[in-house]
Amino acid sequence: MARWELAGSAGSVAGPVLVIAVLAAGGGWQSAYLALAAAAAAAWLGVARNPPVPVPDDGRQGPPPPTCPSPFTAAALRALAAMRQPGVARWLVLLQVSDLLLDVFTGFLALYLVAVAHATPAQAALGVAVRLGAGLAGDAALIRALHHAPGLALLRASAAVAAVMFPAFLLVPGLVPKLLLLGCLSMVTAPWYPVLQAKLYGSLPDQSGVVVSLSSAAGLLGGAVPLAVGLLAERFGLAWALAGLAVAPLVLLAGLRRSSGRAG
């Protein structure tokens, strides 16, 4: 999962770099799409030459119950049964909570820098670049860190540091200190998604399809969070709305403490 997240971060950074390179060379959006098509074709050829080996079906999930009127109903019943497995609901909730300081925060970052920190649009773009670049560095460092420490230990330490660092980012005056804290925060939160997602997959071994279905359903519910942040920003201001995201590391610490208590 850590390598998967690193690949996604590399794509997030490479996309804007590609657009900048195309524009600097005098091209337009058509040239950018042609470059993306060439990259996609190269990736497809690489997969075609080394296709993934399918995992044989061991029959654990078994055939659909005879009373099921359709495969969709059978899949829904399997998902409901998976939700009753120990830890599944907890990891799903913690994944959505962690997203408050991941994608949700990133989505409002440029607006916050312009409207609250009084940055120019160019400086806000720099802030987003810092966010993406530091996140990429954090994802790369996480792969090495996982060779020396368990994922949950890194996650607890990360949440504890983020619980202090995010309020500091909101409160510190000046654009440069904010960007420095933003870079550190983006690196610190690198373990959140891959460790939590790995724990979710581990709680449902050999049921990756069910995990994807549950994650997608939880993501639909989590999609209401940006709307809630926007409504709070309209009523109380963006600074106060983003301050509510500070609950994410606290909830993570509480959820991980509960997890370790059950394990003990």
N, C-alpha and C positions, 0 to 999 in steps of 0.2 A: 504493500500500500504506500510506503514511503517513496519508493521508486515511481509508482504511478502518479503520485502527487507532484514529484519533481518533474516528470514529463509534462504535466499540465501547466506547471509554473513556467517551464521553459517555453511552452507555446504562448502563454500570456505575454511574456517578454518579447519573444521573437516576432509576434504579430505587429506591434507598433514599430519595431525596428525595421521590419520589412517595408511597411508603408512609408516610413521616413526615407529609406534607401531608394524606393521607387520614385518618390516625389523629388528627391535630390538629383536623381538621374534624368529628370524631366518627364517622367511618365505620369499617368493618371490612374484612376481606379481600375480601368480595364487592364492595365499592365500589372497592377497589384493582384487582381484575380487570376491572371495568367500565371503569375509566379506561384500563387497558392495552388493552382491546378497542377503545376509541375511538381511541387513538393508533395501533393497528395498522390500523384501518379508514382513518384519514387517510393513513397511509403507503401503503396499497394503492391508494387513489384517486389519489395522486400518481404512482405507478408506472403505473397504468392509463392516465392521461392522457398520460404521456410514456414509453412502453414502450422498453426497450433495443433497439437495432438488432442483430439477429443477425449474427454474423460468418460470411461465406460460407465453405463448405468448399472449401479449395484442393486437396484430394486428397492432401495430404502423407502422411497416415497410411495412405492406401490401404485397400483392402478387406481383410477378415480373410483370413489364409492359408487356402487350400483344405483343409488338413488339420485345421483347427480344428473340433472337434465342436460348439462353442457360442460365442456372443458373449462369455461370461464368460472362456473360455479365451483368446480373442483379446485381450481387455483385459488379462489377466494377462501374456500374452506381450509386449504393448506396454509394460507397466510394467517388466518385467524388462529389456527392451531399453533403456528410458529410464535404468535404473540404471547401465547401462554407459556412458552419456554423461559426458563430462568435467565434474566438479564437482557432479553431482547428489547422489551419496552424501555428499559433504562438507557440502553445504548442509543436507541432511536431518539429519545428525548434529549440526551446529552449532545447528540449530533446536531439537532436543530438549535439547541442553545449555543453551541460553539459557533454556529454560523453568524451569530450576532456580531462577533468581532472579526469575522472573516468576510464573507461576501456582502453582508448587509452594511457593515462599516465601510467597506471599499466602495459600495455604491453611492454613499453619501459623502465620501471624502472630499472630492473636488468642490462640491457645493459648500461644505463646511469651511474649507480653506478660503473660499471667496467671500461667503456671507458672514462668517464669524471671525476668522483670522485676518480678514481684509487683504487677502493675497490677490494678485493679478491672475487672470486666466492662465498666463504662461507659468506663473509660480505654482498654481494649482495643478497644472499638467506635470510639473516637476515633482510635486508631492505624490501624484499617482505613480510616476516612474520610480520614485523611492520605494513606495509600497510594493510594487511588483518586483523590483530588483532585490530588495531585502528579503522578500518572501522566497524568491528563487534561491538566494544564498542560504536561508534557513532550511529549506527543503534539502539542499545538498548536504548541509552539516548534519541534519537529522539522520541521514543514512549511516554516517560514521558513528554518531552518538549511540545509535541502537545496537552497535557492536559492543558497547561498554556498559550500557544501563538498560534496564527493562523499559518498555514503552510507557507503562502506567506511571513509573517513577518520574520519567521525563515529563509526562503530562501533568502530574501534580505540581512539580516545580515550575513548569511553564505557567499554569493557572495562577499560582501564588505570585509570580513576578508580574503577570499581566494585570492582576487585581490592583497593583500599585501603579504600574506604568501607564495604563489607559487613563485613569483620572489625572495623572500628571500631564499627559499629553493635552487633555482638555483645559487644564488650568494654567499651564505655563504660558507666559506672554512671549511674543516674538515668533516670527516664522521659522528662523533657523533652529531654535530649541525644539519647536514642534516637529520639524522634519527629522531631527536627530532621534527624538523619542519615537517617531513613527517608524523609522527604520529598525530600531531595536525591538519595538513591539511586533513588527511584521516577522522578524526572525524568531522571537520568543514563541509566538503562537503556531509555529510550523508543525509541532507534533499533534495539534488538536484533531484535524480531520483524519490523517492516516491512522493514528492510534485508535481513535474511536471507531472508525470504519472497520479496522481489522478486528477489534473486539466484537463488533456486530457480526461479522462473518464467522468468527470463532464460536459464537454462541449458537450458530446454526450450521454445523459442519455439513458439507456436501449438499447444501441447499442454497447455492448462490442465486438461483433464479428467484427464490422467495425473498432473499435479502434485497435484491434489486427492486422487486415489487413493493416491499415495505418501505424502502428508502424513497422511492418515487412518490408513494402515497403520503409519507411524512413531509416530503418536500412541497407537495401541494398545500398542505396546511401551513408549513413554514413560510410559504410565499405571501401570506397575509401580514407578515412582520414588517416589511418595508412600507406597506400601506399604513400600518399603525404608527410607525415612526413619522411618516409624513403628516398624519393627522395631528400627532402630538406637536410636531414642529410648527404647524399652522396655528395651533392654539397657544403654545408656551414658548416657541422659539426653537431653532435647530440645536442650539447648544444644550438646552435642557432635554430635548428629545434624544440626542446622542448620549447624554449622561446616563440614560436608562440602560444603555448597552453594557454598562459597567457591572450589571448583575451576572453577565455570562461567566466570568471566571469564578465568581462566588458559588454559582449553581454547580459548576463543574467540580469544584472542590468538595461541595456537599455530596454530590452524586458519587464521586470517587471514594470518599470516606465511607459511604454506605456500602459501596461495592467491596472495599477491603474488609469492612466489618463482617459482611456475610461470608467472605472467603475464610476469615479467621474462625 
